[in-house]
Amino acid sequence: MSKDAVSLNIVILPDALATQKAIETSKAVSEHLPTHFVLNATNRLPHITVYQAHFPRHNMDAVKKNISDIASVVKPFEVTLDRTTISYRTFLFWNCVKTQKLTHLQQQVIASVNHLRNGLLLPSLQTITHLSKDDQNDIKQYGALLIGPRYEPHITITRIRSEQDGEKAASLCNAIARFNVNRLVIGYLGEHGTVTEVIQSFPLKNSPESL
């Protein structure tokens, strides 16, 4: 990865109970099946991606400012996590109910920072193959996947190593969680879509954290 650019994940972090459940589920799946990673509370943080992209480092301050501006006008809202599914053959998703508020938040974030990529693509997407035309269009326009109508808000529980284990992995998860979103977070994007470190947190308008 170029030292002149950085991969960022703009995310929602779940509350303590949902975080604990995601970590416990990730551990449980990894005890039964070979996986690429296990979630934890230090450098594999459970999260709901809003938008992830690769940015020139000299645009970092602009990214932070624009996300701060969005957070200052978005009011706290509730999200619900329910069913688990396999996506892109090996990623185990704990899916959010896709609400208008989540969809609109992604639209706001993309509109404010997509141009700050300066056309850069996430390194992980530069070598990926067998993509659909929709995926290719997302990458071309936004440097990322699951954009707009195709947005799938979720927490990635883990990534299994074998496609053949997908059905079994999904069957090991069965939980519902609800929590209030009170902040937007920028973190460093690691392998397999993980968040390895929080860079900065931005309280939403009138949230307890902003008062």
Secondary structure, DSSP 8 states (H G I E B T S, - for coil): --TTEEEEEEEE---HHHHHHHHHHHHHHHHHS-BS----SSSS---EEEEEEEEEGGGHHHHHHHHHHHHTT---EEEEEEEEEEETTTEEEEEE---HHHHHHHHHHHHHHGGGGTT---GGGSS--S--HHHHHHHHHHSSSS-GGG---EEEEEEBS-GGGHHHHHHT----EEEEE-EEEEEEE-GGG-EEEEEEEEE-TT-GGG-
